[in-house]
């Protein structure tokens, strides 16, 4: 996408890890479906999510860190929308 839209803004939107995990656990049977599909306990699913999130965010930040692009790293709970517009 970056190569196709070199002048675009790229926004990594996230919130604190514990709030994100809590939201996933409260989202109907989302965790249960993960447990069934991956044959993991709920605690293992939470650890899987944490690693998945860390790895994904690390890849995104690493990709953009040395490029001359419009990249915004935005914590939605610490920074209001007006900090990025």
Buried (B, 14 or more C-beta within 10 A) or exposed (E): EEEEEEEEEBEBEBEEEEEBBEEBBEEEEBBEEBBEEEEBEEEEBBEBBBEEBEEEEEEBEEEBEEEEBEBBBBEEEEEEEEEEE
